[in-house]
Amino acid sequence: MGIEALATAFVAAQMGQVQMAAAAKMLKMNAEAAKDIAQVLEAAQENMQTLANAAAGIGGNLDISI
C-alpha cells in the first residue's frame, strides 16, 4: 500500500466523520423542531379550551340600553 493510498483513505475517513457529524446535527435540529411544534400545538389547544369555556357565558347579562 503506497503513501497515496493511505492519504486517500485518511481523507475519505475524515470526510465520513464530517458527514456523520452533519447528519447527527440535522437529526438533532429536526427533533428539537418537532418538540417545539408539539409545544405550540398543546398551548393552542389549551387556549382554545379556555376560550370555549368562557364563550358560553360571555355577553349573557350585557345591558346595552342607553
Buried (B, 14 or more C-beta within 10 A) or exposed (E): EEEEEEEEEEEEEEEEEEEEEEEEEEEEEEEEEEEEEEEEEEEEEEEEEEEEEEEEEEEEEEEEEE
